[in-house]
Amino acid sequence: MKVVPVPVRQDNYAYLIIDERTLKAAAVDPYDVAKVSAAAEAHGVDIIAGITTHHHHDHSGGNQVLAKKYPTAPIYGGSDKIPALTKLVKDKDEFTVGDNISIKCFATPCHTQDSICYYVTEPSTKSHPGGVFTGDTLFIAGCGRFFEGVGSEMVTALEYLASLPDETIVYNGHEYTAGNLSFAKHVYPTNPALDKLAELVEKNSITTGLTTIGNEKEWNPFMCLDTDAIKKATGHETKSAVMDALREQKNKFKG
């Protein structure tokens, strides 16, 4: 299995998930189909599926073009709000790409109610530790805004993702890492793991695919709700109240 990030728009990511043995690929959130198709051609693979993390236009906006260009490719997603949807998926549904890649759906409603994270593995080989495509639910050192949900839902979503193996690689929907790092330093300045993240940001303009679920448990303030530092920063104790307050602070943060 190989994952190819494809930067689109100002800071979005589309992806190719490639079954290297069959040279078949799925396109994740292919907003700019021309760029995604060019990446597929460069890697010598055929796109056989489209995967959508949620219905927002900057993620699903290329679906109709994808469906026209690849008419036999199913388009997976979590609700009928998603353009050109042909395969509705729900929590714990599973499907395959090519002959070797297994994908399991993790429903994570909050940013949108149809947010689906996709856990991707190649069971027959250990050449890749597995990855999760999180859309706008989980970012490196951050999480998405609560456009269609509340803090308790994001608590549940991030705890669900935290149940994945620590070595699972995170592939998120936007390049927000530098800003998230600044906020994390603001609310959790004593966290030594942030030094490692700062080094990663300094050395890489593209950070997606360079971190893991285990890393997020260490440095993501939205996944450290039980720590004294985050409770103190928010002035709350319960996870849902801490989450709501932390997200509100992030929304207003200017650092």
N, C-alpha and C positions, 0 to 999 in steps of 0.2 A: 504494500500500500504506500502511495505517495500522495502528499497534499501540497497543492500549489496555490498560494495566495495570489489573488488578482486585484490590485488596488483599482477602485472605481470611484467616481465622483471626487469630492475633496478629501474625504477620510474614510470612506466605506471600504469593506473587503467583500469581494466575491471569492469563491474557491473552486478548484477542481479536486475531487477525490478520485484518485486513479487506481484502478486494479492493474498493477503492472504486468501481470501474467496474461491478461486478456486484452490489454490496452483499451479498456472501456472506462468511462469516467462519468461521474455525476457533477453537475454544476450547482453550487450552493449560492443562493441569493444573486443570480447573474444579472444584476441591474444593467450592465453594459454588455450586451451579448456579443458585440463585435470584439471587445477586448477578451472576453472569456473564450470565444471561438478561436481567436488568434493564439491564445495560450494553449488551447487544446491542440491546435495544428503544430505549434512549436514542440510540443511534447509527443506528437505522433499518436494521439488518442482520439477516440470517438466519444462524443457526448451522448449518453443513452438515458439520462434522467435529469430532472431539475428538482432541487430541494429548497424549500422556502422556510425561513425561520419564523417569520411573522408577516402580517399583511401590510405594514408600512411601505409606502411607495419606494423609498430608497433601498428596499430589500426585494420587494416583489415586482417592481416596475418594469423589469425586463422579461417577465414571464410570457407575455403574449408574443413578443418577438421570438423568444426561445421556442415556443410551441409552434410557431410558423416555420422556423428554420429546421427544427428537429421534430417533425410531426408524430413520430412514433415514440418519443420520449415521454414517459409519465412525469407529471409535476406533482410533487408531494407537498402537503402543508396542513396546517391545523384548523382551518375553517374555510367556509365558502366566501369569505371576504378576499381571499387570495386569488388574483387574476389567473385564468387559464388552469385552475386546479383540476386535476383528474384523479388524484389519489388522496383522499382525506385520511389523515392519520391522527391517532389519539395516543394518550399515555401508554407506554409499554408495547405499542405496535412495533413490529420488526419487518425489515425488508432487506434485499441484497442489491449490490451493484456489481455487475460482472458476475464471475463465478466465485469470488473469494472474499468480498467485503460485506460484512454484516453491519447493519445500522439499526439501532434501537432508539425509539422516541421517548424523550423525557418531557412531559408537559410541564411548563413553568409559567403559568399565567401570572401576570402583574404588569409588566411593561405594556403588553397587550394580552388580552384573554386567549388569543390563539398562539401565543409564543410556544414553540417547540424547540428543544435542544436535541441534537442528534449525536448519539454516542456511536462512534465508528471504530470497528476493529477488523482485523484479518485473522480469524481464529486458527487457520491452518499454519500460521507462521508467527514468530516473535520478532520479526524484522522491524515492527513499528509498535510502540507501546499503547496505541489507541489514542483517539482524539475525540473532543467534544466541540461541536459547532454551536455556539451559544447565542448567536444573533445579538440582540440588545438586552439580554438578561444579565449575563456575566461579562464584564470587561476585565482586563488586567488591572487589578487594584481598584475596581469599581463595579458598579451595576447600573442598569438602565433606570430611567425615570419611571415613575409609577403612573403612566398615562391612563391605564384602564384598571388599576388595582390599588392596593394599599400595602403598608409595610409588612403586615403579617403574611401576605402572599409572597412577598419577596423573601422573607425569612424562610418560608417553606421551600421556595424555588432554589435558593442557594444551599440550603441544607440537603436538598435532593441531589444537587450537583456534587456536593461535598462527599456524598456516598460513593462516588466513582473512585477507582483506584488512584492513589496519589500521583502516579506517574502519567496519568492521562494528560495529553497536551491540549491546551486551550486555544481554540480558533474562534475569535470573537468578531463582532460585526463592524467595529470602528477602531481607528487608530487614535485612542483617547489616553494613551498610557502616560504621557508626560504630564498632562493636567491632573490625572488621577493620582499620580505620584505626589504632586504638590499638595493636594488635599490630604492624602494619607499622612504626609509629614506634618501637616497642620494639626490633625486630630490625634495622631499616634506617633509623636516625635521620638518616643523612646524605643520604638520597634527596630531592632537591628537588621531585620530582614529587608528593610527599605534601602539599606545601603547597596545590597545586591541588585535590587530593582533599579536604583539610580544608575548603576554601572551599565545595566542592560540598555536603559534609555539613552545613555550617552553614546553608546557604541552602535546603536541600531535605529535606523529611521522606520523600519518595519519591525514591530515587536510581536505581532501575532504569531503563534506557533513556536515561540521561544520560552514559554512558561507552562506550568502544570497546575493541576488541581491542588497538589501538595503545596506549591508556591502560594497559591491564592489563600489557602488556609493560614499561611504565615503572615502575609503582608496586606491582604485586602481588608480594609476596615469594616466593610459590609459583611465579612465572614468572621469577624472577631468581636461579635456583639457581647460576648460574655466577659471580655477583658475589662479590668478596672479602668484602664486608660480610656476606652471608648465609652464606657458608662459615665465616666467623669466628664468627658467632652460633650456628651449629650444631656447630662443631668437626669438620666432615666435609668431604670433597672430592668424592666421586662424587655424581652427581645423585640417585640413588635413596636413598643414605644421608642426604644433605642434606634431601631431601623427607620422609623418615620422621622425622627429628629435628625438623624445622620443624613438622610436623603435631602431634607429641607436645607440643612447646612451646605451640602454639596451644591444644591441648586443656586444658592446665593454666593458661593465662594468665588472670589476674584483673584486668588493667588496665582 
